[in-house]
Every structure is written in structure tokens, then in C-alpha cells.
């Protein structure tokens, strides 16, 4: 897919310098940047899905456990 992106001059200069140093096209550099952004976001959403319901089968009351842990701070 092709898209048009407005990039401020200062960022475009930095991107061009990066691409020359790394021997990359701008398109490839932008694809990599988007991939990095998506990978940063992934743990947050997956982490929630993995943690949801984790106490479901525990024999411990979650609220009592939290209160006990908080008492250790005093």
C-alpha cells in the first residue's frame, strides 16, 4: 500500500541522514519504524489478555492478599 505522510523538515533531514548511513531507502526505514511501534504496543494488549482471570482458580482471596502485602510496608 502506498501512503502520503507529511514529515517536518527537521525530521526529514534526520531520516535522510539515517538512510544514507544505513544504506536504506526511506520507505524501508519508515516500514521498520512502524514495525517497532507496533511491537512496542503489542505487550500491553497481549499482557492484559494473558493476565485477565489469572486469579480465577486461586484459593486465596485477592483483597486479603493485597491487604497483607500492604501491611508489610508499615
trRosetta pair geometry for C-beta under 8 A, 3 or more apart (Angstrom, degrees):
i j d omega theta_ij theta_ji phi_ij phi_ji
5 30 7.4 165 29 -141 156 146
7 11 4.9 -117 178 90 97 117
7 12 4.8 124 110 -65 116 91
7 15 6.9 -17 166 1 156 148
8 11 4.9 84 62 13 82 104
8 12 6.9 -151 95 -9 39 91
9 12 5.5 -59 -145 38 31 113
9 13 6.4 34 157 -22 66 102
10 13 5.9 -50 -152 31 30 112
10 14 6.7 27 151 -14 61 106
11 14 5.6 -56 -150 40 35 112
11 15 6.1 37 152 -21 69 107
12 15 5.5 -51 -142 38 32 113
12 16 6.2 35 156 -21 64 105
13 16 5.8 -54 -147 35 28 111
13 17 6.4 27 154 -17 63 106
14 17 5.8 -55 -148 37 31 110
14 18 6.3 32 153 -19 65 107
15 18 5.6 -54 -148 37 31 113
15 19 6.2 31 155 -20 65 107
15 26 6.2 59 148 -130 118 95
15 29 6.2 147 -162 113 93 148
15 30 7.9 23 -151 -64 135 84
16 19 5.7 -55 -146 36 30 111
16 20 6.5 31 155 -19 64 103
16 26 7.4 -22 -90 -85 61 108
17 20 5.9 -53 -150 34 31 111
17 21 6.4 30 154 -17 64 108
18 21 5.8 -60 -150 39 30 111
18 22 6.0 2 163 4 68 116
18 24 7.6 -27 127 50 82 118
18 29 6.2 114 107 -136 117 145
19 22 6.2 -67 -135 52 25 95
19 23 7.8 75 170 -106 55 2
19 24 4.8 -106 -139 74 72 81
19 25 6.6 2 -155 -177 125 9
19 26 5.6 -44 -82 -75 156 59
19 28 8.0 122 -126 62 101 95
19 29 5.3 -92 -84 -34 94 144
20 23 7.6 18 -175 -73 26 43
22 29 7.3 120 69 -90 138 107
24 28 4.6 -126 -171 82 102 121
24 29 4.9 117 117 -55 133 90
24 32 7.8 -44 -161 0 156 137
25 28 4.7 96 55 5 82 100
25 29 7.1 -147 92 -4 45 86
26 29 5.6 -57 -150 38 35 112
26 30 6.2 32 154 -18 69 106
27 30 5.9 -57 -149 38 29 108
27 31 6.4 32 152 -21 64 106
28 31 5.5 -50 -146 35 33 114
28 32 6.4 33 155 -18 65 104
29 32 5.8 -54 -150 36 31 111
29 33 6.4 32 151 -20 64 106
30 33 5.5 -52 -146 36 34 113
30 34 6.4 35 154 -19 66 103
31 34 5.8 -55 -150 36 30 110
31 35 6.4 31 152 -20 64 106
32 35 5.5 -54 -148 36 33 113
32 36 6.4 35 153 -20 66 103
33 36 5.7 -51 -149 34 32 112
33 37 6.5 35 151 -20 63 104
34 37 5.6 -53 -151 35 33 114
34 38 6.4 31 153 -17 66 106
35 38 5.7 -56 -148 38 32 110
35 39 6.3 31 154 -18 66 107
36 39 5.7 -56 -146 38 31 111
36 40 6.5 36 153 -24 64 103
37 40 5.8 -53 -153 30 31 113
37 41 6.7 23 153 -13 63 108
38 41 5.9 -59 -150 39 33 109
38 42 6.5 51 151 -43 65 100
39 42 5.5 -37 -148 9 35 123
40 43 7.7 -59 -178 21 31 98
41 44 5.9 -62 -168 33 50 115
41 45 6.7 28 151 -7 82 107
42 45 6.4 -69 -152 43 33 98
42 46 5.7 15 164 -5 73 118
43 46 5.8 -65 -133 52 29 103
43 47 5.2 39 165 -33 69 113
44 47 5.9 -49 -137 31 18 114
44 48 6.8 19 158 -18 55 103
45 48 6.0 -53 -155 31 31 110
45 49 6.7 27 151 -14 63 107
46 49 5.6 -57 -149 40 37 111
46 50 6.0 33 155 -18 70 109
47 50 5.8 -56 -143 40 29 109
47 51 6.0 16 161 -11 65 114
48 51 6.1 -65 -140 43 25 102
48 52 6.2 40 159 -41 64 102
49 52 6.0 -41 -144 12 27 116
50 54 7.8 37 137 -71 60 114
51 54 5.2 -48 -163 -26 54 129
53 56 4.5 6 -178 -36 83 124
55 58 4.7 -53 -161 16 67 128
55 60 7.8 -87 -154 72 104 87
55 62 5.3 29 -175 -73 163 120
58 62 7.5 94 76 -63 138 83
60 64 7.1 -131 177 71 81 106
60 65 5.2 63 151 -60 123 123
61 64 4.1 64 81 13 109 112
61 65 6.6 179 87 -16 55 85
62 65 5.5 -56 -148 34 31 114
62 66 6.5 31 156 -19 66 104
63 66 5.8 -53 -151 34 32 110
63 67 6.5 32 152 -17 65 105
64 67 5.7 -54 -148 37 33 112
64 68 6.3 36 153 -22 65 105
65 68 5.7 -54 -150 34 30 113
65 69 6.5 28 153 -17 64 106
66 69 5.8 -56 -149 37 32 110
66 70 6.3 32 153 -20 66 107
67 70 5.7 -55 -147 37 31 112
67 71 6.6 40 152 -28 63 100
68 71 5.8 -49 -155 24 32 115
68 72 7.5 40 148 -25 59 96
69 72 5.8 -45 -166 18 40 116
69 73 7.9 42 143 -22 61 96
70 73 5.8 -45 -167 18 47 115
70 74 7.7 48 144 -24 66 97
71 74 5.8 -48 -163 20 47 114
